[in-house]
Amino acid sequence: MSDSGEPSGAPLFERLCLLGIGLIGSSLARRAREHGGLARTVVVSSRTEATLARVRELGIADVVEADPAEAVRGADCVILCAPVGANAALMRRIAPHLAPGCILSDVGSTKGSVLRDVQPLLPGDVHFVPAHPMAGTEFSGPDAGFATLFEGRYCILTPPPGADPAAVEKVREFWRRCGSMVESMDAATHDKVVAIVSHLPHLIAFTICGTADDLAAETREAVLKFAASGFRDFTRIASSDVDMWRDVFLNNREALLEMLARFSEDAHALGRAVRWGQADFIEDRIRRGRKIRRSLIERRQA
């Protein structure tokens, strides 16, 4: 494989099954269709017939199945791409039909809940390697995906203790061929990291937009009319998928609440500095923010 992430040689998987076809699932389907190194056959399943019909129209899958149990039959790799709250129900439906030796993975942004919901139902001859691609947009659905979504972005693997090394390496190579930089960590550490870098910013964005919506009508109209870039950035985040983010908040509750408490303390401290005219404290917080932004730009993650 080349450094650019282009696949080479035979496909990693003969039959790749994607359960859920939102932004991440449809991007994986497109990547697999455009780059022959991922899978020979792409199977897609979704819970609504309208979504399945749209997948057929887009031509991003070789096989489209309404029944997830049928979709996973014969697949050597199955990836859960539905909101994390659906994992337990999906596993109850597909577990008896997973092929021996199959690799099961996911794309959820909470990993403790994935281990909780999936592992108890996992057949003994199926290899489970959870993953979280740190890539996305505010859009959802099968039309939202694009094949280059994962290029230059991190994907974090959280294999449970005792995971098959060959299966872990195969999932690692899958994401490399998607263009990702791959790291590994334990599920608890992952959930704390994403709580601060992803989940808390979304919680704040939803809250700020809710605050603006609760203003008196004449003030709200002025907010919308004269919205500056800072507020517009929050509205972009706040337009994200409802089902996905409801499940993320509920399934990473402890880590998110811990980070929210720490943020609240820091916000109150900055508020006190504004109230009492503590210019040095305010300048320090602004400089620290600028430093973080520079670091992201240097890492090409801005």
C-alpha positions in Angstrom: 0.0 0.0 0.0 1.2 3.5 -0.8 1.8 6.2 1.8 -1.3 8.0 0.5 -3.5 5.2 1.7 -4.2 3.7 -1.7 -5.0 0.0 -1.5 -2.9 -2.6 -3.1 -3.2 -6.3 -3.7 -6.3 -8.4 -2.8 -9.1 -6.9 -0.8 -8.9 -7.3 3.0 -12.4 -8.7 3.2 -14.5 -10.8 0.8 -17.8 -9.6 2.2 -18.1 -6.4 4.2 -21.4 -5.7 5.9 -22.4 -2.3 7.1 -25.3 -2.1 9.6 -26.5 1.5 9.4 -25.8 3.8 6.5 -25.6 7.4 7.9 -22.6 9.7 7.4 -20.0 7.2 8.5 -21.5 4.1 7.0 -22.2 5.7 3.7 -18.6 7.1 3.6 -17.2 3.6 4.3 -19.5 2.2 1.5 -18.2 4.8 -1.0 -14.6 4.2 0.1 -15.0 0.4 -0.4 -16.6 0.9 -3.8 -14.0 3.3 -5.1 -10.9 1.6 -3.6 -10.7 -2.2 -4.3 -8.4 -2.9 -1.4 -11.2 -2.9 1.3 -13.8 -5.5 0.2 -14.9 -7.5 -2.8 -18.6 -7.2 -1.9 -20.3 -4.4 0.2 -23.6 -5.3 1.9 -25.7 -2.6 3.5 -28.6 -2.9 5.9 -30.8 -0.1 7.5 -33.9 0.0 9.5 -36.0 2.0 7.1 -37.1 1.1 3.6 -36.8 4.7 2.4 -33.1 4.7 3.4 -32.5 1.3 1.6 -34.2 2.6 -1.5 -31.9 5.7 -1.5 -28.9 3.4 -1.1 -30.0 1.5 -4.2 -30.5 4.7 -6.1 -27.0 5.9 -5.1 -25.4 2.6 -6.1 -23.0 2.6 -3.1 -23.6 -1.1 -2.2 -23.5 -4.4 -4.0 -26.2 -5.9 -1.8 -29.0 -4.1 0.1 -30.8 -6.1 2.8 -33.7 -5.0 5.1 -33.1 -7.8 7.6 -29.8 -7.4 9.5 -29.7 -11.1 10.1 -29.7 -11.8 6.4 -27.2 -9.0 5.8 -24.5 -10.5 8.0 -24.7 -14.1 6.7 -21.4 -15.1 5.2 -19.7 -11.7 5.9 -16.1 -11.9 7.1 -16.4 -8.3 8.5 -19.4 -6.7 10.0 -19.3 -3.1 11.2 -22.0 -1.6 13.4 -22.7 1.9 12.0 -26.0 2.7 13.8 -26.3 5.0 16.8 -24.7 3.4 19.8 -28.0 3.0 21.6 -29.1 0.5 18.9 -26.1 -1.9 19.5 -27.7 -4.2 22.0 -30.8 -4.8 19.9 -28.7 -5.2 16.8 -26.5 -7.8 18.5 -29.5 -9.8 19.7 -30.7 -9.9 16.1 -27.4 -10.8 14.3 -25.4 -12.8 16.9 -26.7 -16.2 15.9 -26.1 -15.5 12.2 -22.5 -14.2 12.4 -20.1 -16.5 10.5 -17.3 -18.3 12.4 -14.1 -16.3 12.3 -16.0 -13.1 11.3 -14.5 -9.8 12.5 -17.1 -7.6 14.2 -16.3 -3.9 14.7 -18.2 -0.6 15.1 -17.8 3.2 14.6 -19.4 4.5 17.8 -17.9 7.4 19.7 -18.6 5.8 23.1 -16.6 2.6 23.7 -17.5 1.6 27.3 -21.1 1.2 26.2 -20.1 -0.7 23.1 -18.2 -3.3 25.2 -21.2 -3.4 27.7 -23.8 -4.0 25.0 -21.9 -6.2 22.5 -19.5 -8.5 24.4 -22.1 -10.4 26.4 -23.8 -11.4 23.2 -20.7 -12.1 21.2 -20.3 -15.7 19.8 -17.1 -17.3 20.9 -15.8 -17.8 17.4 -16.3 -14.1 16.4 -13.5 -11.5 16.8 -14.6 -8.2 18.3 -12.4 -5.1 17.6 -14.2 -1.8 18.4 -13.1 1.3 16.5 -13.9 5.0 16.5 -13.1 7.1 13.4 -12.6 10.7 14.6 -14.1 12.2 11.5 -17.5 13.7 10.7 -19.6 16.6 9.6 -22.9 17.9 10.8 -24.8 16.1 8.0 -26.4 12.6 8.2 -27.9 10.0 6.0 -26.7 8.0 3.0 -26.3 11.2 0.9 -24.0 12.8 3.4 -21.0 10.4 3.0 -17.9 10.8 0.9 -15.0 8.5 0.2 -12.3 10.9 1.5 -14.0 11.6 4.9 -11.4 9.6 6.9 -8.2 10.8 5.1 -5.7 12.4 7.5 -8.0 11.8 10.5 -7.4 9.6 13.5 -9.2 6.3 14.1 -9.0 4.9 17.6 -9.1 1.2 18.2 -10.2 -0.1 21.7 -9.7 -3.9 21.5 -10.8 -5.7 24.6 -8.3 -7.8 26.6 -7.6 -11.0 24.8 -8.6 -9.7 21.4 -7.1 -11.8 18.5 -3.9 -9.9 17.4 -4.5 -10.9 13.7 -8.1 -9.5 13.8 -6.8 -6.3 15.4 -4.2 -5.8 12.8 -6.7 -6.5 10.0 -9.0 -3.7 11.4 -6.0 -1.4 11.8 -5.1 -2.0 8.1 -8.7 -1.5 7.1 -8.6 2.0 8.5 -5.2 2.7 7.1 -6.6 2.0 3.7 -9.4 4.4 4.4 -6.7 7.0 4.8 -6.8 7.2 8.6 -4.0 7.5 11.2 -4.7 4.6 13.7 -4.1 4.6 17.4 -5.1 2.2 20.2 -6.2 2.8 23.8 -8.4 1.3 26.4 -12.1 2.1 26.3 -12.2 4.1 29.6 -9.4 6.4 28.4 -11.0 6.8 25.0 -14.4 7.8 26.6 -12.7 10.5 28.7 -10.7 11.9 25.8 -13.8 12.2 23.5 -15.8 13.6 26.3 -13.6 16.7 26.3 -12.7 17.0 22.6 -16.1 16.1 21.1 -19.0 15.4 23.4 -18.7 18.5 25.7 -18.4 20.9 22.7 -21.6 19.5 21.3 -23.3 19.8 24.6 -22.3 23.4 24.8 -23.3 24.1 21.2 -26.8 22.6 21.8 -27.1 24.6 25.0 -26.1 28.0 23.4 -28.5 27.5 20.6 -31.2 26.6 23.1 -30.5 29.8 25.1 -30.7 31.9 21.9 -34.0 30.2 21.0 -35.4 31.0 24.5 -34.8 34.8 24.1 -37.7 37.2 23.6 -38.8 37.2 20.0 -37.4 40.5 19.0 -33.9 39.7 20.5 -33.9 36.3 18.9 -34.5 37.8 15.5 -31.6 40.1 16.0 -29.4 37.2 17.0 -30.2 35.4 13.8 -29.8 38.5 11.7 -26.5 39.6 13.0 -25.0 36.2 14.0 -21.2 36.5 14.0 -18.8 33.7 13.1 -18.6 32.4 16.7 -22.3 31.8 17.0 -22.4 30.4 13.4 -19.8 27.8 14.4 -21.9 26.7 17.3 -25.0 26.4 15.1 -23.1 24.2 12.6 -22.3 21.7 15.5 -25.8 22.0 16.9 -27.3 20.9 13.6 -25.9 17.4 14.1 -28.0 14.2 14.1 -30.5 13.9 16.9 -30.5 10.2 17.5 -26.8 9.9 17.4 -26.1 12.6 19.9 -28.9 11.6 22.3 -27.3 8.1 22.4 -23.8 9.5 22.8 -24.7 11.7 25.8 -26.6 8.9 27.5 -24.0 6.3 26.9 -21.0 8.4 27.9 -22.8 9.9 30.9 -20.1 9.6 33.5 -17.2 11.0 31.5 -19.3 13.7 30.0 -20.6 14.9 33.4 -17.1 14.9 34.8 -15.8 17.1 32.0 -18.9 19.3 32.2 -18.2 19.9 35.9 -14.6 20.8 35.2 -15.7 23.1 32.4 -18.3 24.8 34.6 -15.6 25.5 37.3 -13.3 27.0 34.7 -16.2 29.1 33.1 -17.1 30.4 36.5 -13.5 31.4 37.2 -13.3 33.3 33.9 -16.7 34.9 34.7 -15.3 36.1 38.0 -12.3 37.5 36.3 -14.5 39.5 33.9 -16.7 40.7 36.8 -13.7 41.9 38.8 -11.6 43.2 35.9 -8.8 40.7 36.3 -7.1 41.4 32.9 -4.1 39.1 33.5 -6.4 36.1 34.1 -8.5 36.9 31.0 -5.4 37.3 28.8 -3.9 34.0 30.1 -7.1 32.1 29.1 -7.1 33.7 25.6 -3.5 32.9 25.1 -4.0 29.3 26.1 -6.9 29.1 23.6 -4.7 30.5 20.9 -2.0 28.0 21.8 -4.4 25.0 21.5 -5.5 26.3 18.1 -2.0 26.6 16.8 -1.2 23.1 17.9 -4.2 21.7 16.0 -3.1 23.6 12.9 0.4 22.2 13.2 -1.0 18.7 13.5 -3.3 19.3 10.5 -6.4 18.6 12.6 -7.9 22.1 12.4 
